[in-house]
């Protein structure tokens, strides 16, 4: 048994409805989930890369690219099953002693090369329980009630540059202590928000339009722009 490991987990179930076979769709010449596998494998701080799946085709792809595979039971593979349960199942299944978990969602295939090193350095230096990536939202937001638009984060006439900063969880990267995962938290109450301004933070593939934009960014940055 190995002790105090840092492992990456890529949760990739089959059965996507909005974008069928989403996790195996080709993006930039590779199946979608493979981008996350290769990203994790390129990080020397990560000791092992696991793919959690209930799908035989996804399993084969993951094994072909050198990942370890955890067979996820159907009871943990439903449309409304939280990612947390997949992470907990991995911890329950493997025999090694895990200290930290890096969650890489396959729907966020493009990540800045230096992002993980920056995040993991902060995570360790500050002895954090969890860390996640965020991006700033610059929109004027509001809600509609009874056909009336009610501003949420601004006053009518206020300039966009004067808005109080709001941020959203962009899904690029999560790092969490295994003890927190076991206790039922991917993000703990004291989770550290790491701001990412790179265009890759805008990608979260759920629709064909998202896929098209991911292809555009992949081509753009492959050409060195």
QUIURLIN-V859782 format. One record per residue. N is the residue number from 0. PHI is phi in degrees with one decimal (none if undefined). Layout:
n:phi
N:PHI
N:PHI
This chain:
n:phi
0:none
1:-90.7
2:-117.2
3:55.8
4:-80.4
5:-107.7
6:-119.8
7:-102.6
8:-123.8
9:-112.1
10:-81.0
11:-141.3
12:-80.7
13:-89.5
14:96.1
15:-61.4
16:-99.6
17:-69.0
18:-133.5
19:-53.2
20:54.2
21:-53.6
22:-70.6
23:-113.4
24:-62.9
25:-79.1
26:-129.9
27:59.7
28:85.5
29:-132.0
30:-57.3
31:-49.4
32:-66.3
33:-66.4
34:-57.7
35:-71.2
36:-60.5
37:-66.3
38:-61.8
39:-66.4
40:-64.8
41:-82.0
42:-99.4
43:-63.3
44:-76.2
45:-92.7
46:-84.1
47:-157.3
48:-120.5
49:-115.0
50:-112.1
51:-101.6
52:-151.1
53:-110.4
54:-116.6
55:-66.5
56:-67.8
57:-61.6
58:-58.7
59:-62.5
60:-61.3
61:-60.3
62:-65.3
63:-59.8
64:-99.7
65:87.1
66:-84.8
67:-87.8
68:-120.7
69:-109.7
70:-73.7
71:-85.8
72:-67.8
73:-59.4
74:-64.9
75:-112.3
76:-121.9
77:-74.1
78:-60.1
79:-107.3
80:-76.7
81:-71.8
82:-58.8
83:-52.5
84:-64.8
85:-66.7
86:-65.3
87:-63.2
88:-64.5
89:-60.9
90:-62.0
91:-70.9
92:-87.4
93:-79.9
94:-96.0
95:-73.5
96:-90.3
97:-99.9
98:-99.1
99:-130.9
100:-119.2
101:-106.8
102:-96.1
103:-121.1
104:-79.6
105:-64.5
106:-74.9
107:-115.8
108:-77.9
109:-107.4
110:-135.6
111:-56.8
112:-59.1
113:-90.9
114:-61.0
115:-62.7
116:-59.1
117:-61.2
118:-65.8
119:-68.8
120:-62.3
121:-63.5
122:-57.2
123:-77.6
124:-63.0
125:-98.3
126:49.2
127:-79.0
128:-85.7
129:-160.4
130:-143.6
131:-147.4
132:-96.7
133:-134.0
134:-133.5
135:-80.3
136:-101.9
137:-105.3
138:-83.6
139:-86.9
140:-103.8
141:-164.7
142:-121.9
143:-111.6
144:-129.4
145:53.4
146:63.8
147:-119.5
148:-83.2
149:-113.6
150:-57.9
151:-103.2
152:-118.2
153:-159.5
154:-109.1
155:-50.8
156:93.4
157:-71.5
158:-73.6
159:-58.3
160:-69.7
161:-98.6
162:-67.9
163:-66.4
164:-60.8
165:-119.7
166:-128.5
167:-127.8
168:-74.3
169:-91.7
170:83.2
171:-64.9
172:-157.8
173:-133.3
174:-128.6
175:-142.6
176:-63.3
177:-59.2
178:-62.3
179:-71.5
180:-59.9
181:-62.0
182:-82.4
183:101.3
184:-137.1
185:-83.0
186:-110.5
187:-82.2
188:-61.0
189:-104.0
190:-56.0
191:-87.6
192:-90.4
193:-99.7
194:-75.8
195:-122.5
196:-107.7
197:-68.4
198:-56.8
199:-59.8
200:-67.6
201:-83.9
202:-95.4
203:-150.0
204:-82.7
205:-131.4
206:-132.8
207:-62.6
208:-63.9
209:-61.2
210:-63.2
211:-61.5
212:-67.9
213:-61.9
214:-62.1
215:-60.5
216:-67.0
217:-61.1
218:-65.1
219:-61.8
220:-80.4
221:-67.3
222:-87.4
223:87.8
224:-75.4
